[in-house]
Amino acid sequence: MSMKDKAKATAKNIEGKIQEAVGDITGDPKTQAEGKGKQAEAKIRHSVEDVKDQAKEVID
């Protein structure tokens, strides 16, 4: 996983956690859901990059 892509995915995850927490505090289910969605997107990005890394290892 490139460090740049890993950093972006990690930042997206942190952003999602903060947004979900804000939604919890304010009682806004839409904000909570958006935060959870960002966390899910970050998890997918990490998974995609892991697959790329594994493919690169196989090829090398």
C-alpha positions as YAML, in Angstrom:
chain: A
units: angstrom
residues:
- id: 1
  name: MET
  ca: [0.00, 0.00, 0.00]
- id: 2
  name: SER
  ca: [1.42, 3.33, -0.93]
- id: 3
  name: MET
  ca: [1.92, 5.61, 2.01]
- id: 4
  name: LYS
  ca: [-0.14, 8.32, 0.31]
- id: 5
  name: ASP
  ca: [-3.16, 6.03, -0.19]
- id: 6
  name: LYS
  ca: [-2.81, 4.61, 3.30]
- id: 7
  name: ALA
  ca: [-2.75, 8.11, 4.78]
- id: 8
  name: LYS
  ca: [-5.84, 9.11, 2.80]
- id: 9
  name: ALA
  ca: [-7.75, 6.03, 3.97]
- id: 10
  name: THR
  ca: [-6.70, 6.62, 7.56]
- id: 11
  name: ALA
  ca: [-7.73, 10.27, 7.36]
- id: 12
  name: LYS
  ca: [-11.12, 9.26, 5.93]
- id: 13
  name: ASN
  ca: [-11.58, 6.81, 8.80]
- id: 14
  name: ILE
  ca: [-10.74, 9.44, 11.41]
- id: 15
  name: GLU
  ca: [-13.05, 11.93, 9.71]
- id: 16
  name: GLY
  ca: [-15.85, 9.36, 9.82]
- id: 17
  name: LYS
  ca: [-15.29, 8.60, 13.50]
- id: 18
  name: ILE
  ca: [-15.40, 12.30, 14.36]
- id: 19
  name: GLN
  ca: [-18.54, 12.83, 12.29]
- id: 20
  name: GLU
  ca: [-20.23, 9.83, 13.90]
- id: 21
  name: ALA
  ca: [-19.31, 11.14, 17.37]
- id: 22
  name: VAL
  ca: [-20.74, 14.57, 16.51]
- id: 23
  name: GLY
  ca: [-23.92, 12.85, 15.38]
- id: 24
  name: ASP
  ca: [-24.06, 10.93, 18.65]
- id: 25
  name: ILE
  ca: [-23.62, 14.12, 20.67]
- id: 26
  name: THR
  ca: [-26.16, 16.13, 18.71]
- id: 27
  name: GLY
  ca: [-28.58, 13.24, 18.27]
- id: 28
  name: ASP
  ca: [-28.49, 13.62, 14.48]
- id: 29
  name: PRO
  ca: [-28.93, 10.19, 12.86]
- id: 30
  name: LYS
  ca: [-28.01, 11.54, 9.41]
- id: 31
  name: THR
  ca: [-24.62, 12.75, 10.63]
- id: 32
  name: GLN
  ca: [-24.07, 9.44, 12.43]
- id: 33
  name: ALA
  ca: [-24.85, 7.49, 9.26]
- id: 34
  name: GLU
  ca: [-22.58, 9.68, 7.14]
- id: 35
  name: GLY
  ca: [-19.76, 9.11, 9.62]
- id: 36
  name: LYS
  ca: [-20.28, 5.36, 9.53]
- id: 37
  name: GLY
  ca: [-20.34, 5.51, 5.74]
- id: 38
  name: LYS
  ca: [-16.97, 7.27, 5.65]
- id: 39
  name: GLN
  ca: [-15.54, 4.64, 7.97]
- id: 40
  name: ALA
  ca: [-16.83, 1.89, 5.69]
- id: 41
  name: GLU
  ca: [-15.31, 3.64, 2.67]
- id: 42
  name: ALA
  ca: [-11.96, 3.81, 4.47]
- id: 43
  name: LYS
  ca: [-12.13, 0.11, 5.30]
- id: 44
  name: ILE
  ca: [-12.79, -0.69, 1.64]
- id: 45
  name: ARG
  ca: [-9.87, 1.50, 0.55]
- id: 46
  name: HIS
  ca: [-7.57, -0.32, 2.96]
- id: 47
  name: SER
  ca: [-8.80, -3.68, 1.66]
- id: 48
  name: VAL
  ca: [-8.24, -2.67, -1.97]
- id: 49
  name: GLU
  ca: [-4.72, -1.52, -1.21]
- id: 50
  name: ASP
  ca: [-4.00, -4.76, 0.66]
- id: 51
  name: VAL
  ca: [-5.09, -6.75, -2.40]
- id: 52
  name: LYS
  ca: [-2.84, -4.60, -4.59]
- id: 53
  name: ASP
  ca: [0.07, -5.27, -2.26]
- id: 54
  name: GLN
  ca: [-0.57, -9.01, -2.32]
- id: 55
  name: ALA
  ca: [-0.81, -9.02, -6.12]
- id: 56
  name: LYS
  ca: [2.45, -7.11, -6.37]
- id: 57
  name: GLU
  ca: [4.17, -9.66, -4.11]
- id: 58
  name: VAL
  ca: [2.93, -12.52, -6.29]
- id: 59
  name: ILE
  ca: [4.11, -10.82, -9.46]
- id: 60
  name: ASP
  ca: [7.52, -9.98, -8.01]
...
